[in-house]
């Protein structure tokens, strides 16, 4: 993709949820050797739940656009209650737009939001084999705090960044 300005947008607009689901479904269908439509349906339900329970100032959806097309996204679930802190979800950059700094820009903006919202930590789940994302998390100070069985042929990893 030619060099173009990266524009960040916050919040939901028509088509955003659909594009996020499409990007994740297509990517993981290849990366995880065909988890199938059931994975995409699960992602759609979770993203729709996020939209329905969205609390401005506590939760945030950030999308990155290049030439008017969504190239990446990340969500902050500050209202979650699985564990202390805010949770990052659905961090993804379209493969056609990777290696342009979009992932770093999205992740830094999400962390800034968490700090401004007063969270003491931010955490995420990732999977082994997502090496570019893992390198980015490590470079920004995230620490691996646990492993878990993901139900996929990959080990899941919980990572956390302390914000204090």
Backbone as a ProteinNet text record, in pm:
[ID]
protein_1_A
[PRIMARY]
XXXXXXXXXXXXXXXXXXXXXXXXXXXXXXXXXXXXXXXXXXXXXXXXXXXXXXXXXXXXXXXXXXXXXXXXXXXXXXXXXXXXXXXXXXXXXXXXXXXXXXXXXXXXXXXXXXXXXXXXXXXXXXXXXXXXXXXXXXXXXXXXXXXXXXXXXXXXXXXXXXXX
[TERTIARY]
85.4	0	89.9	63	147	139.6	242.6	247.7	138.3	48.5	-60.5	-72.9	-142.9	-163.7	-249.2	-211.7	-287.5	-377.5	-507.1	-604.2	-667.7	-662.8	-728	-866.5	-961.7	-1096.4	-1134.3	-1211.2	-1255.4	-1406.5	-1453.7	-1596.3	-1645.3	-1774.4	-1838	-1898.2	-1889.3	-1960	-2013	-2116.3	-2168.3	-2058.1	-2057	-1960	-1837.9	-1810.4	-1689.1	-1691.6	-1800.1	-1806.8	-1794.8	-1864.2	-1857.7	-1718.4	-1648.8	-1512.2	-1416.7	-1433	-1347.3	-1368	-1491.9	-1522.7	-1464.1	-1480.3	-1427.1	-1275	-1206.6	-1059.8	-1012.7	-1072.3	-1029.8	-1065.1	-1185.9	-1227.6	-1138.4	-1107.7	-1023.2	-879.7	-826.7	-688.9	-673.7	-758.7	-743.2	-785.5	-864.7	-898	-771.8	-679	-551.1	-451	-434.3	-332.3	-356.5	-482.2	-514.1	-566.8	-532.9	-565.7	-713.6	-792.1	-935.2	-1019.6	-1026	-1116.5	-1263	-1286.8	-1421.2	-1507.9	-1629.2	-1724.6	-1764.2	-1759.5	-1798.7	-1711.2	-1583.7	-1495.3	-1541.8	-1574.3	-1620.7	-1752.4	-1841.7	-1969.4	-1944	-1852.2	-1818.1	-1764	-1673.7	-1618.4	-1729.2	-1820.8	-1931.6	-2015.5	-2047.3	-2127.2	-2054.3	-1925.5	-1848.2	-1837.5	-1814.8	-1804.4	-1938.3	-2047	-2179.6	-2210.5	-2172.8	-2189.3	-2109.5	-1987.3	-1905.2	-1977.3	-2030	-2104.7	-2223.1	-2298.7	-2420.3	-2390.5	-2273.5	-2238.5	-2137.4	-2107.1	-2003.6	-2030.1	-1930.1	-1939	-1835.4	-1878.9	-1782.4	-1700.3	-1571.6	-1481.8	-1419.9	-1480.8	-1429.8	-1389	-1467.1	-1439.7	-1402.1	-1332.2	-1294.1	-1270.2	-1319.7	-1285.5	-1202.1	-1085.7	-997.8	-977.6	-1000.5	-976.8	-875.5	-792.9	-695.1	-740.2	-732.4	-779.4	-668.7	-655.8	-561.8	-642.4	-637.6	-713.6	-861.8	-914.3	-1056.1	-1099.1	-1004.8	-1037.4	-980.4	-1060.3	-1011.5	-895.1	-782.8	-661.9	-627	-687.8	-657.8	-752.2	-748.3	-837.3	-787.5	-834.5	-810.5	-924.1	-960.6	-1064.6	-1009.8	-1056.5	-1027.2	-1157.2	-1156.5	-1271.9	-1240	-1268.4	-1242.3	-1349.8	-1467	-1579.5	-1584.7	-1487.9	-1486.7	-1458.4	-1498.1	-1473.9	-1406	-1337.7	-1266.6	-1148.2	-1079.8	-964.2	-941.7	-863.3	-840.6	-776.1	-802.1	-743.4	-833.8	-786.2	-857.5	-804.3	-888.7	-849.1	-842.9	-738.8	-729.7	-782.8	-863.7	-921.8	-914.9	-925.4	-942.2	-835.7	-714	-602.4	-563.3	-577	-551.6	-514.4	-417.8	-382.7	-391.4	-463.5	-477.9	-338.5	-312.9	-179.9	-129.3	-218	-175.8	-121.7	-147.9	-105.3	-2	45.8	142.6	278.9	362	497.5	498.7	392.9	385.1	370.3	376.5	364.7	222.5	125.4	-14.7	-40.8	11.9	-9.3	46.1	165.7	227	142.7	97.5	14.6	-113.8	-180.3	-304	-279.5	-176.2	-149.1	-110.6	-28.1	10.3	-111.6	-198.8	-318.6	-408.6	-422.4	-503.9	-444.2	-312.7	-246.7	-264.8	-251	-273.1	-414.3	-512.7	-650.2	-663.3	-602.5	-611	-549.4	-437.4	-374.8	-467.9	-520	-607	-734.5	-782.5	-904	-877	-750.1	-715.7	-694.1	-679.7	-653.5	-510.7	-492.2	-359.6	-283.7	-357.4	-294.1	-382.2	-320.4	-392.6	-341.2	-432.9	-393.6	-457.1	-404.6	-455.1	-424	-495	-463.6	-406.8	-306.6	-253.9	-221.8	-179.5	-147.3	-3.4	58.4	192.9	183.2	287.9	290.5	253.7	196.2	166.5	288.2	400	530	540.6	484.7	493.6	420.4	302.5	226.6	302.4	354.9	427.9	549.3	621.3	736.3	692.1	581.2	528.2	490.1	419.4	383.4	508.7	606.6	730.7	800.1	803.6	874.2	808.5	679.8	608	598.2	663.2	672.6	574.1	492.5	402.6	485.9	439.5	505.4	409.4	461.6	381.2	356.5	229	197.4	134.1	90.4	29.8	20.6	13.7	-16.9	-151.6	-221.4	-346.9	-372.8	-453.8	-496	-605.5	-586.9	-678.5	-789.8	-781.9	-878	-840	-732.1	-677	-542.8	-480.9	-351.1	-236.4	-267.5	-168.4	-184.2	-73.9	-76.6	-121.8	-213.5	-255	-164.4	-149.5	-62.7	-138.1	-133.9	-187.4	-70.5	-82.9	22.1	-38.8	45.3	-3.9	100.4	50.9	133.3	85.3	175.3	141.7	156.6	57.6	54.7	97.8	127.9	167.4	317
-117.1	0	123.2	222.6	341.6	419.6	502	581.5	686.9	680.2	774.8	808.9	917.6	959	856.5	832.5	743.5	831.8	807.7	886.3	797.1	840.9	768.3	825.9	738.4	779.9	704.6	770.2	709.7	694.7	580.3	553.4	476	450.4	367.2	451.5	401.4	455.9	336.7	359.5	248.2	181.2	50.1	-29.2	-70.8	-3.4	-33.1	-174.2	-211.3	-345.1	-451.2	-432	-527.6	-541.8	-429.8	-433.4	-501.9	-473.3	-537.6	-689.2	-731.2	-874.5	-937.7	-871.4	-923.4	-938	-833.9	-840.2	-953.3	-963.7	-1067.7	-1206.8	-1221.4	-1351.2	-1400.5	-1312.5	-1351.4	-1380.4	-1297.1	-1316.8	-1448.6	-1470.4	-1589.2	-1716.3	-1706.1	-1823.8	-1882.6	-1795.9	-1841.5	-1869.9	-1774.7	-1787.1	-1907.1	-1935.8	-2046.1	-2167.6	-2176.2	-2292.5	-2326.1	-2228.6	-2245.7	-2275.3	-2180.5	-2203.8	-2197.3	-2145.1	-2147.2	-2029.6	-2033.8	-1926.1	-1915.4	-2023.8	-2017.7	-1919.1	-1908.2	-1810.3	-1668.7	-1646.2	-1514.2	-1476.7	-1572.8	-1548.5	-1514.4	-1586.2	-1555.9	-1414	-1375.3	-1239.8	-1136.5	-1164	-1071.1	-1051.7	-1159	-1147.9	-1064.8	-1092	-1019.2	-870.7	-840.1	-699.8	-627.9	-696.6	-635.9	-613.1	-707.7	-688.9	-567.7	-552.4	-436.6	-307.5	-303.9	-185.3	-156.8	-260.5	-242.8	-200.4	-238.3	-207.6	-93.2	-28.9	74.4	191.3	224.3	337.7	442.6	552.4	656.4	703	725.5	765.8	649.1	531.9	409.8	308.1	298.7	210.1	296.6	236.3	311.8	217.5	256.8	191.1	290.1	246	328.7	254.7	325.3	267.2	353.7	289.7	358.7	344.3	454.6	456.9	509.3	446.1	488.6	503.1	621	649.1	617.9	646.8	629.5	487.1	393.8	253.1	211.8	142.2	95.2	-1.1	33.3	-46.9	-119.1	-77.2	-140.5	-93.5	-162.4	-128.3	-186.3	-125.6	-175.3	-123.7	-201.7	-158.9	-164.2	-70.1	-67.8	-100.5	-207.3	-244.7	-209.5	-86.9	-41.5	-84.3	-113	-151	-300.8	-375.9	-520.9	-550.1	-667.5	-702.9	-839	-884.2	-1012	-1004.9	-890.8	-869.6	-719.1	-672.7	-528.8	-469.9	-342.5	-272.2	-275.4	-212.8	-212.4	-326.1	-378.4	-487.1	-435.3	-473.8	-444.3	-563.5	-533.6	-640.6	-602.3	-702.2	-689.7	-600.9	-611.3	-537	-605.6	-532.6	-594.3	-486.9	-518.9	-434.5	-520.9	-472.3	-544.1	-577.2	-703	-740.2	-650.1	-596.7	-508.3	-375.1	-343.6	-216.1	-232.6	-353.5	-376.7	-318.7	-303	-248.7	-101	-29.9	115.1	189.9	118.1	182.4	195.8	143.8	157	86.3	-32.9	-106.3	-31.2	23.1	99.2	223.1	293.6	413.2	377	270.4	227.4	188.9	109.7	61.1	176	267.9	382.7	468.6	490.8	570.9	501.5	369.3	294.8	305.8	295.7	307.1	448.4	549.9	688.9	706.2	650.5	658.6	595.1	478.5	408.4	491.9	554.9	642.6	759.8	825.1	941.4	902.8	780.8	734.2	689.4	687.2	655	507.7	425.1	283.5	264.7	170.5	143	41	-31.7	-131	-154.4	-214	-256.7	-396.4	-483.4	-621.9	-670.3	-780.9	-838.6	-986.8	-1053.5	-1191.5	-1190.5	-1274	-1293.6	-1441.5	-1479.2	-1619.2	-1630.6	-1742	-1768	-1771.2	-1729.2	-1728	-1593.4	-1502.8	-1368.4	-1280.4	-1309.9	-1255.9	-1104.3	-1045.8	-900.1	-829.5	-877.5	-817.2	-837	-954.9	-981.9	-889.3	-869.3	-778.8	-637.3	-593.8	-460.9	-449.9	-549.7	-548.8	-540.6	-623.8	-624.9	-488.3	-427.7	-300.2	-186.4	-199	-95.1	-125.9	-234.2	-262.8	-363.5	-426.5	-531.1	-648.9	-713.3	-831.3	-949.5	-1064.7	-1186.1	-1225.4	-1244.5	-1279	-1417.3	-1477.4	-1611	-1672.3	-1804.6	-1882.1	-1947.8	-1980.2	-2052.2	-2135.6	-2238.7	-2321	-2244.9	-2226	-2142	-2220	-2351.3	-2430	-2437	-2369.5	-2373.4	-2445.7	-2473	-2541.1	-2446.6	-2336.8	-2238.5	-2209.4	-2180.4	-2141.8	-1996.8	-1969.7	-1833.2	-1770.3	-1639.2	-1564.9	-1443	-1419.5	-1297.1	-1203.9	-1078.7	-978.6	-857.1	-786.5	-670.8	-559.3	-435.9	-318	-237.4	-214.3	-130.8	15.2	96.9	234.6	335.7	291.1	383.5	406
0	0	0	-85.2	-90.1	41	64.1	186.3	184.5	281.7	296.8	443.6	471.5	608.8	683.9	808.9	896.6	981.9	976.4	1051.1	1156.7	1283.2	1391.8	1416	1441.4	1479.5	1605.7	1690.4	1815.6	1812.8	1859	1864.4	1743	1744	1641.8	1530.7	1409.7	1293.5	1214.6	1133.9	1054	971.8	975.7	901.2	981.1	1092.7	1168.5	1226.9	1291.7	1350.8	1241.6	1132	1021.9	964.7	947.2	893	991.1	1120.8	1220.3	1219.4	1213.8	1210.5	1085.5	971.9	846	852.2	897.8	902.9	993.3	1112.6	1206	1152.3	1100.5	1048.4	936.6	841.6	728.8	773.6	861.7	907.3	982.4	1082.7	1165.6	1093.6	990	910.8	849	812.1	756.8	868.8	961.8	1066.5	1156.8	1184.8	1275	1200.2	1074.3	991.9	994.7	954.1	929.6	1053.7	1147.8	1260.6	1217	1095.9	1039.7	1078.8	1028.5	1048.7	1195.5	1270.1	1411.2	1488.5	1455.3	1519.3	1486.1	1361.2	1318.5	1386.8	1401.5	1470	1617	1681.6	1820.5	1832.9	1742	1743.3	1723.1	1632.3	1606.2	1731.2	1800.3	1923.3	2028.8	2045.9	2145.9	2111	1985.8	1945	1957.8	1926	1942.6	2090.1	2176	2320.3	2367.9	2318.1	2354.2	2316	2195.5	2151.4	2243.2	2275.5	2355.6	2499.3	2551.5	2690.7	2701.7	2592.1	2581.9	2677.1	2758.8	2850.6	2809.4	2747.1	2707.7	2828	2806.5	2913.7	2987.8	2975.2	3038.3	2932.6	2826.4	2713.7	2593.1	2497	2377.5	2261	2145.3	2019.6	1939.9	1894.6	1812	1680.4	1571.6	1439.5	1365.4	1284.6	1200.9	1056	982.6	843.6	753.4	638.3	535.6	406.8	347.9	225.9	243.4	362.8	390.4	420.2	426.7	451.8	586.7	667.1	796.2	775.5	838.7	826.2	954.9	1066.5	1193.4	1301.6	1415.1	1525.6	1656.2	1764.5	1899.2	1986.2	2086	2179.6	2320.7	2402.5	2545.5	2617	2694	2774.3	2918.8	2954.2	3089	3186.3	3132.9	3219.6	3246	3195.1	3217	3363.9	3409.6	3549.6	3565.1	3459.3	3466.9	3562.6	3563	3649.2	3659	3755.6	3768.6	3643.8	3621	3507.3	3386.2	3281.2	3153.1	3067.2	2982.3	2892.9	2749.8	2677.1	2534.3	2456.8	2353.6	2271.1	2124.7	2042	1896.9	1832.8	1882.6	1824.4	1695.1	1586	1455.9	1355	1269.8	1156.1	1031	931.6	805.3	751.7	712.6	662.4	549.8	467	358.1	409.9	536.8	595.6	705.7	725	832.1	796.3	897.8	885.6	848.6	888.9	866.9	998.3	1110.5	1240.3	1290.8	1217.4	1256.4	1388.6	1405.8	1529.7	1649.2	1636.7	1746.1	1777.9	1675.9	1695.8	1770	1728.1	1794.2	1939.5	1962.2	2097.1	2190.7	2143.9	2226.3	2258.8	2161.9	2187.9	2290.8	2282.1	2378.4	2518.8	2530.7	2660.3	2715.9	2631.3	2675.2	2730.9	2661.9	2709.4	2847	2865.5	2994	3105.8	3077.9	3178.3	3211.9	3107.9	3128.3	3202.9	3182.5	3249.7	3393	3433.2	3570.9	3601.3	3498.6	3522.8	3572.3	3663.7	3718.5	3635.6	3552	3466	3344	3244	3123.9	3090.4	3049.3	3022.3	2893.4	2843.6	2719	2714.9	2627.3	2593.4	2452.6	2429.8	2296.1	2280.7	2164.5	2136.4	2091.9	2126.9	2075.1	1922.2	1858.2	1712	1651.5	1730.6	1681	1716.6	1648.8	1688	1675.4	1570.7	1554.3	1667.2	1701.6	1811.6	1943	1964.8	2088.5	2101.2	1992.2	1993.3	2030.7	1976.9	2007.5	2155.3	2207.6	2350.2	2437.3	2407.3	2484.9	2478.4	2359.7	2342.3	2419.2	2450.3	2523.4	2673.5	2716.8	2858.7	2914.2	2830.2	2879.5	2928	3033.7	3088.7	3085	3048.7	3050.7	3195.4	3230.7	3369.9	3383.1	3271.7	3279.1	3140.2	3138.9	3018.4	3040.8	2932.5	2946.5	2822.2	2838.2	2725.7	2653.4	2523.2	2446.1	2377.4	2377.4	2301.1	2154.1	2116.8	1981.3	1989.9	1876.6	1883.6	1921.8	1991.8	2032.5	2180.5	2246.5	2386.2	2397.6	2488.6	2515.6	2619.8	2612	2702.2	2752.8	2883.9	2942.2	2968.2	2922.3	2941.2	3010.8	3086.9	3162.2	3158.6	3156.5	3167.4	3286.4	3383.8	3498.8	3456.5	3488.7	3442.5	3548.2	3667	3774.8	3774.9
[MASK]
++++++++++++++++++++++++++++++++++++++++++++++++++++++++++++++++++++++++++++++++++++++++++++++++++++++++++++++++++++++++++++++++++++++++++++++++++++++++++++++++++++

